[in-house]
Amino acid sequence: MQRLKVGDVVQIISGDDKGKQGTITKLILDEDRAVVEGINLRTKHQKPNARNQQGGKITIEAPIHVSKLALLDPESKKPTRVRFVEKDGKKVRVATKSGAVIEASK
């Protein structure tokens, strides 16, 4: 089971975007990276093509390593670690600080 899932609200704990919060839109499990909405923005220069008639500069969200992300506690809205507990025969994610069960919101 994974510590982070698509739809989780996370906070950046290191780097240029430190302190910013966003929602995970994509996980790249092979590289331990995640794409977070509004975080790690990069400008890409694109030539005109069939899809983009004008071309020009476009802004994209680049992947960021999961070690720089901390899941937000659903109760206190502060960064927390995650542990796994078995409830009703199912393995669930639990916030370490408050003990709240974390549900991935899509």
Secondary structure, 3 states (H helix, E strand, C coil): CCCCCCCCEEEECCCCCCCCEEEEEEEEHHHCEEEECCCCEEEEEECCCCCCCCCEEEEEECCEEHHHEEEECCCCCCEECEEEEEECCEEEEEECCCCCEECCCC
